[in-house]
Each structure stands twice: as structure tokens, then as C-alpha cells.
Amino acid sequence: MKKILTVLAVIALTATVVANAAESRLENYVNKKLSPITQKEKDFNAKMEAQQKASEARQAEYKKQQEARQAELEKQRKEAQARRQATKDAIQAEKDYWKSLKK
């Protein structure tokens, strides 16, 4: 009876070792097969992140350029308004001069 129990224990241990080895080999096989897929996924995610950053950089640059154009237009508008006011002031000064001569 003791021999039978010993044999059964050895068989159980052997079966456990074999099962662990088979599980390990299966896990290695699955990892080997999935490795290219996970690498492609990582590459795709990296590419998408790079595109996102580039897009954000382009948007920031565009916004900066647009603000610069807006500032330039505002400056030109103020300069034109100042020229118009200077012209009006000069015309008024000339009118005042001629009025003062008539008196």
C-alpha cells in the first residue's frame, strides 16, 4: 500500500511538473506570437501621439501668427486713424487761419 501511495505521489508530482512546463511553453508561444502585434500597437500609439503633438504645435504656431497679424492690423488701423485726425486738425487749423484773416 505504501508503494502504491509513493508511486501515486511521484506520478502526481511528475504531472504537476509536466503541467507547469506545458503552461510555461504555452505562455512563451503565445507571447512570441503576440509580440509583433503588441509592437505594432505600441508603434501605432507612438505615431498617433507624435501626430497629436505636431498638430498641437501647428495650432499654437498658427494662433501665434494670427495674433501677430491681428496686432499688425490694429497698429495700421490706429496709424490710419491718427493720419485722418491729423488731416482733420490741419484742415480745421487752415479754416481757423482764414477766418482770423477775414475779421
A tleap script that builds the chain and sets N, CA, C and O, in Angstrom:
source leaprc.protein.ff14SB
mol = sequence {
  NMET LYS LYS ILE LEU THR VAL LEU ALA VAL
  ILE ALA LEU THR ALA THR VAL VAL ALA ASN
  ALA ALA GLU SER ARG LEU GLU ASN TYR VAL
  ASN LYS LYS LEU SER PRO ILE THR GLN LYS
  GLU LYS ASP PHE ASN ALA LYS MET GLU ALA
  GLN GLN LYS ALA SER GLU ALA ARG GLN ALA
  GLU TYR LYS LYS GLN GLN GLU ALA ARG GLN
  ALA GLU LEU GLU LYS GLN ARG LYS GLU ALA
  GLN ALA ARG ARG GLN ALA THR LYS ASP ALA
  ILE GLN ALA GLU LYS ASP TYR TRP LYS SER
  LEU LYS CLYS
}
set mol.1.N position { 0.819 -1.186 0.000 }
set mol.1.CA position { 0.000 0.000 0.000 }
set mol.1.C position { 0.868 1.257 0.000 }
set mol.1.O position { 0.578 2.248 -0.670 }
set mol.2.N position { 1.968 1.168 0.798 }
set mol.2.CA position { 2.872 2.294 0.872 }
set mol.2.C position { 3.517 2.558 -0.487 }
set mol.2.O position { 3.697 3.712 -0.873 }
set mol.3.N position { 3.863 1.502 -1.208 }
set mol.3.CA position { 4.466 1.642 -2.536 }
set mol.3.C position { 3.488 2.294 -3.498 }
set mol.3.O position { 3.868 3.141 -4.306 }
set mol.4.N position { 2.244 1.901 -3.407 }
set mol.4.CA position { 1.228 2.468 -4.305 }
set mol.4.C position { 1.077 3.962 -4.030 }
set mol.4.O position { 0.982 4.763 -4.960 }
set mol.5.N position { 1.055 4.333 -2.757 }
set mol.5.CA position { 0.948 5.753 -2.405 }
set mol.5.C position { 2.177 6.528 -2.881 }
set mol.5.O position { 2.056 7.654 -3.365 }
set mol.6.N position { 3.336 5.935 -2.745 }
set mol.6.CA position { 4.564 6.578 -3.206 }
set mol.6.C position { 4.534 6.750 -4.720 }
set mol.6.O position { 4.879 7.812 -5.238 }
set mol.7.N position { 4.125 5.710 -5.418 }
set mol.7.CA position { 4.038 5.780 -6.883 }
set mol.7.C position { 3.036 6.854 -7.289 }
set mol.7.O position { 3.300 7.645 -8.194 }
set mol.8.N position { 1.891 6.881 -6.621 }
set mol.8.CA position { 0.873 7.895 -6.934 }
set mol.8.C position { 1.387 9.307 -6.635 }
set mol.8.O position { 1.107 10.244 -7.384 }
set mol.9.N position { 2.131 9.455 -5.548 }
set mol.9.CA position { 2.703 10.762 -5.209 }
set mol.9.C position { 3.704 11.195 -6.271 }
set mol.9.O position { 3.710 12.352 -6.691 }
set mol.10.N position { 4.553 10.261 -6.706 }
set mol.10.CA position { 5.534 10.565 -7.758 }
set mol.10.C position { 4.821 10.929 -9.052 }
set mol.10.O position { 5.209 11.870 -9.744 }
set mol.11.N position { 3.772 10.172 -9.373 }
set mol.11.CA position { 3.003 10.466 -10.595 }
set mol.11.C position { 2.364 11.845 -10.486 }
set mol.11.O position { 2.364 12.606 -11.454 }
set mol.12.N position { 1.818 12.172 -9.315 }
set mol.12.CA position { 1.188 13.481 -9.120 }
set mol.12.C position { 2.213 14.603 -9.261 }
set mol.12.O position { 1.946 15.615 -9.909 }
set mol.13.N position { 3.392 14.421 -8.651 }
set mol.13.CA position { 4.445 15.438 -8.767 }
set mol.13.C position { 4.921 15.572 -10.206 }
set mol.13.O position { 5.133 16.682 -10.696 }
set mol.14.N position { 5.087 14.454 -10.872 }
set mol.14.CA position { 5.509 14.472 -12.272 }
set mol.14.C position { 4.469 15.171 -13.133 }
set mol.14.O position { 4.805 15.967 -14.010 }
set mol.15.N position { 3.210 14.867 -12.874 }
set mol.15.CA position { 2.133 15.505 -13.640 }
set mol.15.C position { 2.124 17.010 -13.401 }
set mol.15.O position { 1.888 17.784 -14.329 }
set mol.16.N position { 2.379 17.427 -12.167 }
set mol.16.CA position { 2.434 18.854 -11.841 }
set mol.16.C position { 3.590 19.528 -12.574 }
set mol.16.O position { 3.429 20.607 -13.144 }
set mol.17.N position { 4.751 18.888 -12.554 }
set mol.17.CA position { 5.921 19.439 -13.247 }
set mol.17.C position { 5.656 19.531 -14.744 }
set mol.17.O position { 5.962 20.542 -15.376 }
set mol.18.N position { 5.088 18.470 -15.306 }
set mol.18.CA position { 4.774 18.459 -16.739 }
set mol.18.C position { 3.755 19.543 -17.060 }
set mol.18.O position { 3.887 20.235 -18.070 }
set mol.19.N position { 2.740 19.699 -16.213 }
set mol.19.CA position { 1.714 20.719 -16.448 }
set mol.19.C position { 2.319 22.115 -16.377 }
set mol.19.O position { 1.995 22.976 -17.195 }
set mol.20.N position { 3.193 22.342 -15.407 }
set mol.20.CA position { 3.855 23.646 -15.287 }
set mol.20.C position { 4.732 23.932 -16.502 }
set mol.20.O position { 4.743 25.049 -17.018 }
set mol.21.N position { 5.459 22.925 -16.953 }
set mol.21.CA position { 6.312 23.091 -18.133 }
set mol.21.C position { 5.465 23.376 -19.365 }
set mol.21.O position { 5.806 24.237 -20.177 }
set mol.22.N position { 4.361 22.652 -19.500 }
set mol.22.CA position { 3.482 22.868 -20.650 }
set mol.22.C position { 2.875 24.268 -20.598 }
set mol.22.O position { 2.767 24.945 -21.621 }
set mol.23.N position { 2.485 24.690 -19.414 }
set mol.23.CA position { 1.911 26.033 -19.262 }
set mol.23.C position { 2.942 27.103 -19.602 }
set mol.23.O position { 2.623 28.098 -20.254 }
set mol.24.N position { 4.167 26.895 -19.163 }
set mol.24.CA position { 5.248 27.836 -19.444 }
set mol.24.C position { 5.529 27.909 -20.943 }
set mol.24.O position { 5.691 28.996 -21.498 }
set mol.25.N position { 5.585 26.743 -21.594 }
set mol.25.CA position { 5.824 26.714 -23.043 }
set mol.25.C position { 4.686 27.382 -23.794 }
set mol.25.O position { 4.914 28.117 -24.755 }
set mol.26.N position { 3.452 27.125 -23.352 }
set mol.26.CA position { 2.294 27.738 -23.992 }
set mol.26.C position { 2.334 29.255 -23.829 }
set mol.26.O position { 2.047 29.998 -24.767 }
set mol.27.N position { 2.690 29.698 -22.640 }
set mol.27.CA position { 2.782 31.140 -22.384 }
set mol.27.C position { 3.866 31.769 -23.257 }
set mol.27.O position { 3.654 32.843 -23.820 }
set mol.28.N position { 5.011 31.123 -23.376 }
set mol.28.CA position { 6.087 31.622 -24.238 }
set mol.28.C position { 5.649 31.667 -25.695 }
set mol.28.O position { 5.946 32.626 -26.408 }
set mol.29.N position { 4.948 30.640 -26.133 }
set mol.29.CA position { 4.463 30.583 -27.513 }
set mol.29.C position { 3.485 31.721 -27.786 }
set mol.29.O position { 3.582 32.404 -28.806 }
set mol.30.N position { 2.544 31.918 -26.868 }
set mol.30.CA position { 1.556 32.992 -27.039 }
set mol.30.C position { 2.248 34.352 -27.054 }
set mol.30.O position { 1.933 35.198 -27.891 }
set mol.31.N position { 3.181 34.566 -26.141 }
set mol.31.CA position { 3.916 35.836 -26.110 }
set mol.31.C position { 4.692 36.056 -27.402 }
set mol.31.O position { 4.750 37.169 -27.926 }
set mol.32.N position { 5.293 34.967 -27.911 }
set mol.32.CA position { 6.054 35.065 -29.159 }
set mol.32.C position { 5.138 35.442 -30.320 }
set mol.32.O position { 5.504 36.256 -31.167 }
set mol.33.N position { 3.946 34.848 -30.355 }
set mol.33.CA position { 3.009 35.138 -31.443 }
set mol.33.C position { 2.393 36.529 -31.303 }
set mol.33.O position { 2.130 37.192 -32.306 }
set mol.34.N position { 2.162 36.976 -30.068 }
set mol.34.CA position { 1.537 38.281 -29.849 }
set mol.34.C position { 2.537 39.431 -29.879 }
set mol.34.O position { 2.144 40.592 -29.998 }
set mol.35.N position { 3.807 39.124 -29.775 }
set mol.35.CA position { 4.830 40.160 -29.727 }
set mol.35.C position { 4.765 41.118 -30.914 }
set mol.35.O position { 4.797 42.330 -30.700 }
set mol.36.N position { 4.676 40.635 -32.160 }
set mol.36.CA position { 4.589 41.579 -33.279 }
set mol.36.C position { 3.333 42.458 -33.206 }
set mol.36.O position { 3.362 43.633 -33.571 }
set mol.37.N position { 2.248 41.874 -32.735 }
set mol.37.CA position { 1.003 42.637 -32.648 }
set mol.37.C position { 1.131 43.733 -31.603 }
set mol.37.O position { 0.738 44.875 -31.844 }
set mol.38.N position { 1.676 43.391 -30.451 }
set mol.38.CA position { 1.826 44.407 -29.409 }
set mol.38.C position { 2.842 45.460 -29.823 }
set mol.38.O position { 2.694 46.630 -29.471 }
set mol.39.N position { 3.873 45.064 -30.563 }
set mol.39.CA position { 4.851 46.041 -31.051 }
set mol.39.C position { 4.201 46.978 -32.052 }
set mol.39.O position { 4.446 48.184 -32.022 }
set mol.40.N position { 3.371 46.437 -32.942 }
set mol.40.CA position { 2.663 47.283 -33.900 }
set mol.40.C position { 1.743 48.252 -33.178 }
set mol.40.O position { 1.626 49.417 -33.558 }
set mol.41.N position { 1.092 47.759 -32.134 }
set mol.41.CA position { 0.197 48.623 -31.354 }
set mol.41.C position { 0.993 49.739 -30.677 }
set mol.41.O position { 0.565 50.893 -30.664 }
set mol.42.N position { 2.145 49.391 -30.117 }
set mol.42.CA position { 2.990 50.406 -29.488 }
set mol.42.C position { 3.467 51.421 -30.518 }
set mol.42.O position { 3.452 52.624 -30.258 }
set mol.43.N position { 3.892 50.940 -31.690 }
set mol.43.CA position { 4.334 51.834 -32.754 }
set mol.43.C position { 3.204 52.750 -33.197 }
set mol.43.O position { 3.405 53.948 -33.391 }
set mol.44.N position { 2.016 52.181 -33.356 }
set mol.44.CA position { 0.851 52.970 -33.768 }
set mol.44.C position { 0.534 54.040 -32.729 }
set mol.44.O position { 0.280 55.194 -33.075 }
set mol.45.N position { 0.549 53.654 -31.455 }
set mol.45.CA position { 0.265 54.620 -30.393 }
set mol.45.C position { 1.313 55.728 -30.354 }
set mol.45.O position { 0.980 56.895 -30.146 }
set mol.46.N position { 2.571 55.366 -30.552 }
set mol.46.CA position { 3.641 56.364 -30.572 }
set mol.46.C position { 3.463 57.312 -31.752 }
set mol.46.O position { 3.645 58.523 -31.625 }
set mol.47.N position { 3.104 56.743 -32.905 }
set mol.47.CA position { 2.887 57.565 -34.095 }
set mol.47.C position { 1.712 58.521 -33.883 }
set mol.47.O position { 1.792 59.694 -34.249 }
set mol.48.N position { 0.635 58.029 -33.299 }
set mol.48.CA position { -0.533 58.875 -33.044 }
set mol.48.C position { -0.191 59.990 -32.055 }
set mol.48.O position { -0.635 61.127 -32.213 }
set mol.49.N position { 0.590 59.659 -31.053 }
set mol.49.CA position { 0.991 60.665 -30.067 }
set mol.49.C position { 1.872 61.730 -30.717 }
set mol.49.O position { 1.723 62.919 -30.436 }
set mol.50.N position { 2.784 61.303 -31.582 }
set mol.50.CA position { 3.649 62.251 -32.290 }
set mol.50.C position { 2.817 63.155 -33.195 }
set mol.50.O position { 3.054 64.360 -33.265 }
set mol.51.N position { 1.841 62.567 -33.889 }
set mol.51.CA position { 0.973 63.370 -34.746 }
set mol.51.C position { 0.163 64.366 -33.924 }
set mol.51.O position { -0.030 65.506 -34.345 }
set mol.52.N position { -0.305 63.947 -32.767 }
set mol.52.CA position { -1.078 64.825 -31.884 }
set mol.52.C position { -0.224 66.010 -31.433 }
set mol.52.O position { -0.675 67.155 -31.443 }
set mol.53.N position { 1.018 65.715 -31.035 }
set mol.53.CA position { 1.918 66.783 -30.591 }
set mol.53.C position { 2.236 67.729 -31.743 }
set mol.53.O position { 2.281 68.944 -31.554 }
set mol.54.N position { 2.458 67.178 -32.933 }
set mol.54.CA position { 2.745 68.013 -34.100 }
set mol.54.C position { 1.542 68.889 -34.428 }
set mol.54.O position { 1.694 70.066 -34.755 }
set mol.55.N position { 0.361 68.317 -34.341 }
set mol.55.CA position { -0.858 69.077 -34.605 }
set mol.55.C position { -1.017 70.213 -33.599 }
set mol.55.O position { -1.358 71.336 -33.971 }
set mol.56.N position { -0.773 69.921 -32.339 }
set mol.56.CA position { -0.864 70.961 -31.311 }
set mol.56.C position { 0.171 72.053 -31.553 }
set mol.56.O position { -0.118 73.234 -31.359 }
set mol.57.N position { 1.369 71.670 -31.974 }
set mol.57.CA position { 2.418 72.653 -32.260 }
set mol.57.C position { 2.019 73.528 -33.444 }
set mol.57.O position { 2.222 74.742 -33.423 }
set mol.58.N position { 1.443 72.901 -34.488 }
set mol.58.CA position { 0.990 73.681 -35.648 }
set mol.58.C position { -0.122 74.648 -35.249 }
set mol.58.O position { -0.134 75.799 -35.684 }
set mol.59.N position { -1.049 74.182 -34.426 }
set mol.59.CA position { -2.138 75.048 -33.983 }
set mol.59.C position { -1.602 76.218 -33.161 }
set mol.59.O position { -2.059 77.350 -33.320 }
set mol.60.N position { -0.644 75.951 -32.292 }
set mol.60.CA position { -0.049 77.016 -31.483 }
set mol.60.C position { 0.668 78.024 -32.376 }
set mol.60.O position { 0.558 79.231 -32.165 }
set mol.61.N position { 1.397 77.532 -33.369 }
set mol.61.CA position { 2.107 78.418 -34.301 }
set mol.61.C position { 1.114 79.253 -35.107 }
set mol.61.O position { 1.320 80.450 -35.308 }
set mol.62.N position { 0.038 78.618 -35.568 }
set mol.62.CA position { -0.988 79.333 -36.333 }
set mol.62.C position { -1.629 80.422 -35.475 }
set mol.62.O position { -1.845 81.542 -35.938 }
set mol.63.N position { -1.929 80.084 -34.232 }
set mol.63.CA position { -2.548 81.059 -33.327 }
set mol.63.C position { -1.597 82.229 -33.091 }
set mol.63.O position { -2.020 83.385 -33.070 }
set mol.64.N position { -0.321 81.926 -32.916 }
set mol.64.CA position { 0.689 82.962 -32.702 }
set mol.64.C position { 0.772 83.886 -33.917 }
set mol.64.O position { 0.824 85.108 -33.774 }
set mol.65.N position { 0.784 83.291 -35.115 }
set mol.65.CA position { 0.838 84.093 -36.337 }
set mol.65.C position { -0.418 84.942 -36.488 }
set mol.65.O position { -0.347 86.103 -36.890 }
set mol.66.N position { -1.564 84.360 -36.164 }
set mol.66.CA position { -2.822 85.091 -36.286 }
set mol.66.C position { -2.849 86.267 -35.307 }
set mol.66.O position { -3.310 87.353 -35.659 }
set mol.67.N position { -2.367 86.062 -34.104 }
set mol.67.CA position { -2.306 87.153 -33.132 }
set mol.67.C position { -1.361 88.248 -33.613 }
set mol.67.O position { -1.642 89.433 -33.430 }
set mol.68.N position { -0.249 87.865 -34.222 }
set mol.68.CA position { 0.697 88.851 -34.753 }
set mol.68.C position { 0.052 89.645 -35.885 }
set mol.68.O position { 0.206 90.864 -35.960 }
set mol.69.N position { -0.679 88.944 -36.775 }
set mol.69.CA position { -1.373 89.659 -37.864 }
set mol.69.C position { -2.428 90.608 -37.306 }
set mol.69.O position { -2.579 91.733 -37.783 }
set mol.70.N position { -3.157 90.144 -36.291 }
set mol.70.CA position { -4.194 90.974 -35.679 }
set mol.70.C position { -3.569 92.217 -35.045 }
set mol.70.O position { -4.113 93.314 -35.164 }
set mol.71.N position { -2.441 92.050 -34.377 }
set mol.71.CA position { -1.747 93.186 -33.767 }
set mol.71.C position { -1.273 94.163 -34.840 }
set mol.71.O position { -1.372 95.377 -34.665 }
set mol.72.N position { -0.762 93.638 -35.944 }
set mol.72.CA position { -0.304 94.498 -37.049 }
set mol.72.C position { -1.475 95.269 -37.654 }
set mol.72.O position { -1.358 96.460 -37.940 }
set mol.73.N position { -2.602 94.586 -37.848 }
set mol.73.CA position { -3.787 95.271 -38.380 }
set mol.73.C position { -4.274 96.364 -37.432 }
set mol.73.O position { -4.660 97.447 -37.873 }
set mol.74.N position { -4.256 96.085 -36.149 }
set mol.74.CA position { -4.674 97.083 -35.152 }
set mol.74.C position { -3.728 98.286 -35.182 }
set mol.74.O position { -4.166 99.433 -35.094 }
set mol.75.N position { -2.436 98.012 -35.306 }
set mol.75.CA position { -1.445 99.087 -35.390 }
set mol.75.C position { -1.694 99.942 -36.636 }
set mol.75.O position { -1.671 101.170 -36.564 }
set mol.76.N position { -1.931 99.291 -37.774 }
set mol.76.CA position { -2.199 100.026 -39.011 }
set mol.76.C position { -3.487 100.836 -38.908 }
set mol.76.O position { -3.566 101.957 -39.412 }
set mol.77.N position { -4.507 100.255 -38.246 }
set mol.77.CA position { -5.772 100.968 -38.078 }
set mol.77.C position { -5.566 102.225 -37.237 }
set mol.77.O position { -6.094 103.286 -37.571 }
set mol.78.N position { -4.805 102.116 -36.153 }
set mol.78.CA position { -4.540 103.271 -35.298 }
set mol.78.C position { -3.729 104.332 -36.036 }
set mol.78.O position { -3.978 105.528 -35.885 }
set mol.79.N position { -2.757 103.886 -36.835 }
set mol.79.CA position { -1.957 104.834 -37.616 }
set mol.79.C position { -2.830 105.568 -38.630 }
set mol.79.O position { -2.701 106.780 -38.801 }
set mol.80.N position { -3.718 104.835 -39.303 }
set mol.80.CA position { -4.621 105.462 -40.274 }
set mol.80.C position { -5.555 106.441 -39.571 }
set mol.80.O position { -5.815 107.529 -40.086 }
set mol.81.N position { -6.059 106.065 -38.407 }
set mol.81.CA position { -6.942 106.951 -37.656 }
set mol.81.C position { -6.182 108.207 -37.221 }
set mol.81.O position { -6.735 109.307 -37.254 }
set mol.82.N position { -4.936 108.053 -36.819 }
set mol.82.CA position { -4.114 109.199 -36.426 }
set mol.82.C position { -3.866 110.116 -37.621 }
set mol.82.O position { -3.893 111.338 -37.477 }
set mol.83.N position { -3.623 109.535 -38.805 }
set mol.83.CA position { -3.426 110.353 -40.019 }
set mol.83.C position { -4.697 111.119 -40.367 }
set mol.83.O position { -4.642 112.297 -40.719 }
set mol.84.N position { -5.863 110.433 -40.265 }
set mol.84.CA position { -7.131 111.117 -40.552 }
set mol.84.C position { -7.361 112.273 -39.578 }
set mol.84.O position { -7.789 113.359 -39.969 }
set mol.85.N position { -7.069 112.017 -38.309 }
set mol.85.CA position { -7.249 113.066 -37.305 }
set mol.85.C position { -6.282 114.218 -37.558 }
set mol.85.O position { -6.653 115.384 -37.418 }
set mol.86.N position { -5.050 113.898 -37.930 }
set mol.86.CA position { -4.062 114.942 -38.231 }
set mol.86.C position { -4.519 115.760 -39.430 }
set mol.86.O position { -4.367 116.981 -39.446 }
set mol.87.N position { -5.083 115.086 -40.442 }
set mol.87.CA position { -5.588 115.796 -41.623 }
set mol.87.C position { -6.746 116.702 -41.226 }
set mol.87.O position { -6.797 117.858 -41.647 }
set mol.88.N position { -7.679 116.193 -40.419 }
set mol.88.CA position { -8.817 116.999 -39.963 }
set mol.88.C position { -8.330 118.199 -39.160 }
set mol.88.O position { -8.831 119.310 -39.330 }
set mol.89.N position { -7.359 117.976 -38.291 }
set mol.89.CA position { -6.815 119.067 -37.480 }
set mol.89.C position { -6.145 120.116 -38.361 }
set mol.89.O position { -6.283 121.315 -38.123 }
set mol.90.N position { -5.414 119.655 -39.388 }
set mol.90.CA position { -4.747 120.588 -40.300 }
set mol.90.C position { -5.779 121.395 -41.076 }
set mol.90.O position { -5.615 122.604 -41.243 }
set mol.91.N position { -6.841 120.747 -41.555 }
set mol.91.CA position { -7.902 121.445 -42.297 }
set mol.91.C position { -8.587 122.454 -41.380 }
set mol.91.O position { -8.848 123.587 -41.782 }
set mol.92.N position { -8.875 122.039 -40.152 }
set mol.92.CA position { -9.523 122.948 -39.205 }
set mol.92.C position { -8.612 124.127 -38.889 }
set mol.92.O position { -9.072 125.265 -38.789 }
set mol.93.N position { -7.324 123.856 -38.733 }
set mol.93.CA position { -6.371 124.937 -38.458 }
set mol.93.C position { -6.325 125.912 -39.623 }
set mol.93.O position { -6.250 127.124 -39.420 }
set mol.94.N position { -6.370 125.383 -40.855 }
set mol.94.CA position { -6.357 126.265 -42.027 }
set mol.94.C position { -7.637 127.089 -42.086 }
set mol.94.O position { -7.586 128.282 -42.386 }
set mol.95.N position { -8.791 126.471 -41.803 }
set mol.95.CA position { -10.060 127.206 -41.782 }
set mol.95.C position { -10.021 128.308 -40.726 }
set mol.95.O position { -10.440 129.439 -40.974 }
set mol.96.N position { -9.516 127.964 -39.557 }
set mol.96.CA position { -9.416 128.955 -38.480 }
set mol.96.C position { -8.491 130.104 -38.888 }
set mol.96.O position { -8.760 131.268 -38.588 }
set mol.97.N position { -7.401 129.762 -39.575 }
set mol.97.CA position { -6.473 130.791 -40.041 }
set mol.97.C position { -7.174 131.739 -41.007 }
set mol.97.O position { -7.043 132.956 -40.876 }
set mol.98.N position { -7.926 131.195 -41.991 }
set mol.98.CA position { -8.608 132.040 -42.972 }
set mol.98.C position { -9.716 132.857 -42.316 }
set mol.98.O position { -9.954 134.003 -42.698 }
set mol.99.N position { -10.388 132.277 -41.336 }
set mol.99.CA position { -11.421 133.023 -40.614 }
set mol.99.C position { -10.806 134.182 -39.847 }
set mol.99.O position { -11.377 135.270 -39.787 }
set mol.100.N position { -9.634 133.941 -39.259 }
set mol.100.CA position { -8.985 135.007 -38.491 }
set mol.100.C position { -8.517 136.130 -39.408 }
set mol.100.O position { -8.450 137.283 -38.983 }
set mol.101.N position { -8.194 135.813 -40.654 }
set mol.101.CA position { -7.768 136.847 -41.599 }
set mol.101.C position { -8.946 137.688 -42.066 }
set mol.101.O position { -8.778 138.872 -42.357 }
set mol.102.N position { -10.131 137.101 -42.144 }
set mol.102.CA position { -11.313 137.811 -42.615 }
set mol.102.C position { -11.814 138.803 -41.575 }
set mol.102.O position { -12.492 139.762 -41.944 }
set mol.103.N position { -11.524 138.624 -40.340 }
set mol.103.CA position { -12.038 139.512 -39.294 }
set mol.103.C position { -11.302 140.773 -39.237 }
set mol.103.O position { -11.611 141.631 -38.410 }
savepdb mol mol.pdb
quit
